[in-house]
Amino acid sequence: MNLKTRINLWKLKRKMGPTRAFKASLCKDLAVSWDAKYGKKLPWYQIGMRHAAAGFAIITLVLTGAGGVYAYNSSEVTEGALLYPIKQVLETVEEVAKITPEAKAKFYIKKIERREAERQVLERKNLLPKIKKEIRETEEVGSEIEINTFSSDLKVEVKEKIKTEVIERKIKRTKKSIEKTEEQLEKTRQIIEKSQSKDIKLREELKRRAEQRLEEAKKQLEIKVEQQKERRENLKEIIQNRDNSKIEERSRIRAEGLINLNN
């Protein structure tokens, strides 16, 4: 690698990395959050922890650069994507930097909204194979399908089925991540309520979210109850049909026996 290439790479790295002003602002925010929680007079080990948290955040941002900024802000970077581990690392760093319960609650709300956006992107991608299949079936109506074409379409359908299953697994993992963050948010909400936080707007938002989660849980329970009722009704119908079939079979056998005796 010649000198000119090295200089260009160094310039590119410097351009992609966070600015000094951003680093200074991050250190200041961390210091303010820490002082709000523990006070300004700290023992030596807590001072070390604060500097370690700030250093860890800065190092992570330097390493990720522009790719990390894109991964962190884009809802298109979903579960299983190449840049998704970078997004998770940045979220972990941000969570560590949030010292007060109020800051953590705001972070969890933002994290949940981010996961919801990712889930919507995955669900949109999951619809594409179904739409393609419907288009292909519509085009094939009224036309004769040759053996080679059928074989090719079968391979495409298998690939799309596998792709759909992979996306569905990603959606499930994203939903589990949302549920886990919701649990963390609920624990933080309880802490905020006990401490009687002065942030009234945040407390109202957390209360609204808790009521919404409770309402969704009730709806899910009602759906499960209805599904169980439907299963029981279907089972009763199957048993009744089977019993009726047995009675009809016995009647038929008895009638055939009487006819044979008369003959």
C-alpha positions in Angstrom: 0.0 0.0 0.0 1.6 3.3 -1.1 1.7 6.5 0.9 -1.1 8.2 -1.1 -3.5 5.4 -0.5 -2.7 5.4 3.2 -3.3 9.2 3.4 -6.7 8.8 1.6 -7.7 6.0 4.0 -6.7 8.1 7.0 -8.7 11.0 5.7 -11.7 8.8 5.1 -11.5 7.3 8.6 -11.2 10.7 10.1 -14.2 11.9 8.1 -16.4 8.9 9.1 -15.5 9.0 12.8 -17.3 11.2 15.4 -16.1 14.8 15.8 -14.3 16.1 18.9 -17.4 18.3 19.7 -19.6 15.2 19.7 -17.1 13.3 22.0 -17.0 16.3 24.4 -20.8 16.5 24.4 -21.1 12.8 25.1 -18.7 13.0 28.1 -20.6 16.1 29.4 -24.0 14.3 29.1 -22.5 11.3 30.9 -21.1 13.4 33.7 -24.4 15.3 34.2 -26.4 12.1 34.3 -24.0 10.5 36.7 -23.9 13.6 39.0 -27.7 13.7 39.0 -27.8 10.1 40.3 -24.8 9.9 42.6 -23.8 13.6 43.3 -20.6 15.4 42.5 -18.5 14.0 45.3 -17.8 10.4 44.3 -15.4 7.8 45.6 -12.4 6.9 43.4 -14.0 3.7 42.1 -17.2 5.4 40.9 -15.1 8.1 39.1 -13.3 5.3 37.4 -16.6 3.6 36.4 -17.8 6.9 34.9 -14.7 7.4 32.8 -14.8 3.8 31.7 -18.4 4.2 30.5 -17.5 7.3 28.6 -14.4 5.7 27.1 -16.3 2.6 26.1 -19.0 4.7 24.4 -16.4 6.8 22.5 -14.3 3.8 21.4 -17.5 2.0 20.1 -18.5 5.1 18.1 -15.0 5.5 16.7 -14.9 1.8 15.6 -18.3 1.8 14.0 -18.1 5.2 12.2 -20.6 6.0 9.5 -21.7 2.3 9.2 -22.7 2.4 12.9 -24.7 5.6 12.5 -26.6 4.1 9.6 -27.2 0.8 11.5 -28.4 2.6 14.6 -30.8 5.0 12.8 -32.2 2.8 10.0 -35.2 0.6 10.5 -34.1 -1.4 7.4 -31.3 -2.9 9.5 -33.3 -5.7 11.0 -32.7 -9.0 12.8 -30.2 -11.1 10.9 -28.8 -8.2 8.8 -25.0 -7.7 8.5 -25.0 -4.4 10.5 -27.5 -5.6 13.2 -24.8 -6.6 15.7 -23.4 -3.1 15.5 -26.8 -1.7 16.2 -27.1 -4.0 19.3 -23.7 -2.9 20.6 -24.6 0.8 20.2 -27.8 0.2 22.0 -25.9 -1.5 24.9 -23.6 1.4 25.1 -26.4 3.9 25.1 -28.2 1.9 27.8 -25.1 1.9 30.0 -24.9 5.7 29.6 -28.4 6.2 30.9 -28.0 6.5 34.6 -31.3 7.8 35.9 -34.5 5.8 35.8 -36.1 8.6 33.7 -33.3 8.4 31.1 -33.6 4.6 31.0 -37.3 4.8 30.6 -37.0 7.2 27.6 -34.3 4.9 26.1 -36.5 1.8 26.5 -39.5 3.6 24.8 -37.2 4.6 21.9 -35.9 1.0 21.7 -39.4 -0.5 21.6 -40.4 1.9 18.8 -37.2 0.9 16.9 -38.1 -2.8 17.2 -41.7 -2.1 16.1 -40.4 -0.4 13.0 -38.0 -3.3 12.3 -40.9 -5.8 12.7 -43.0 -3.8 10.2 -40.1 -3.9 7.7 -39.8 -7.7 8.2 -43.6 -8.2 7.8 -43.5 -6.2 4.6 -40.7 -8.3 3.2 -42.7 -11.4 4.3 -45.6 -10.4 2.0 -43.5 -10.3 -1.2 -43.2 -14.1 -1.8 -47.0 -14.4 -1.3 -47.6 -11.5 -3.8 -45.2 -13.1 -6.3 -47.0 -16.4 -6.0 -50.4 -14.9 -6.6 -49.1 -13.0 -9.6 -47.6 -16.2 -11.0 -50.8 -18.2 -10.4 -52.9 -15.5 -12.1 -50.6 -15.5 -15.2 -50.8 -19.3 -15.4 -54.6 -19.4 -15.5 -55.9 -20.8 -18.8 -52.5 -21.8 -20.1 -50.8 -25.2 -20.3 -47.8 -25.6 -18.1 -44.9 -27.5 -19.5 -43.0 -30.0 -17.3 -39.8 -27.9 -17.3 -41.7 -24.8 -16.4 -43.5 -26.6 -13.6 -40.2 -27.9 -12.2 -38.7 -24.4 -12.3 -41.7 -22.9 -10.6 -41.6 -25.6 -7.9 -37.9 -24.8 -7.1 -38.8 -21.1 -6.9 -41.7 -21.9 -4.6 -39.5 -24.0 -2.3 -36.9 -21.1 -2.1 -39.6 -18.6 -1.4 -41.1 -20.9 1.3 -37.7 -21.2 3.0 -37.2 -17.4 2.7 -40.6 -16.9 4.3 -39.8 -19.3 7.2 -36.5 -17.4 7.8 -38.3 -14.1 7.9 -41.0 -15.5 10.3 -38.2 -16.6 12.7 -36.7 -13.1 12.5 -40.1 -11.6 13.3 -40.5 -14.0 16.3 -37.1 -13.0 17.6 -37.9 -9.3 17.2 -41.2 -9.8 19.1 -39.3 -11.5 21.9 -36.9 -8.5 22.0 -39.9 -6.2 22.3 -41.4 -8.2 25.1 -38.1 -8.2 27.0 -37.7 -4.4 26.6 -41.4 -4.0 27.7 -40.6 -5.9 30.9 -37.5 -3.7 31.6 -39.7 -0.6 30.9 -42.3 -1.8 33.4 -39.7 -2.3 36.1 -38.3 1.2 35.5 -41.8 2.6 35.6 -42.4 1.1 39.0 -39.1 2.7 40.2 -40.1 6.0 38.8 -43.6 5.8 40.5 -42.0 5.0 43.9 -39.5 7.8 43.6 -42.3 10.2 42.7 -40.5 11.6 39.6 -41.1 15.3 38.7 -41.3 14.4 35.0 -45.1 14.3 34.8 -45.2 13.9 31.1 -43.0 10.8 31.2 -45.0 9.3 34.1 -48.2 9.8 32.1 -46.6 8.2 29.0 -45.5 5.2 31.0 -48.9 4.8 32.6 -50.6 4.9 29.2 -48.2 2.3 27.9 -48.8 0.1 30.9 -52.6 0.3 30.4 -52.1 -0.4 26.7 -50.1 -3.5 27.5 -52.8 -4.7 29.9 -55.5 -4.1 27.2 -53.5 -6.1 24.6 -52.9 -8.9 27.1 -56.7 -9.1 27.7 -57.4 -9.2 24.0 -54.8 -12.0 23.6 -56.5 -13.9 26.4 -59.9 -13.4 24.8 -58.6 -14.7 21.5 -57.1 -17.8 23.2 -60.4 -18.5 25.0 -62.3 -18.2 21.7 -59.8 -20.5 20.0 -60.2 -23.1 22.8 -64.0 -22.9 22.5 -63.8 -23.4 18.7 -61.5 -26.4 19.2 -63.9 -27.9 21.7 -66.9 -27.4 19.3 -64.9 -28.9 16.5 -63.9 -31.9 18.7 -67.6 -32.4 19.7 -68.6 -32.3 16.0 -66.0 -34.8 15.1 -67.0 -37.1 17.9 -70.7 -36.7 17.0 -70.0 -37.5 13.3 -67.9 -40.5 14.3 -70.7 -41.8 16.6 -73.3 -41.2 13.8 -71.1 -43.1 11.4 -70.8 -46.0 13.8 -74.6 -46.1 14.3 -75.2 -46.0 10.5 -72.7 -48.8 10.0 -74.3 -51.0 12.6 -77.7 -50.3 11.2 -76.5 -51.2 7.7 -74.9 -54.4 8.9 -78.0 -55.4 10.9 -80.2 -54.7 7.8 -77.9 -56.8 5.6 -78.1 -59.6 8.2 -81.9 -59.5 8.2 -82.0 -59.6 4.4 -79.7 -62.6 4.3 -81.8 -64.4 6.8 -85.0 -63.8 4.8 -83.3 -65.1 1.7 
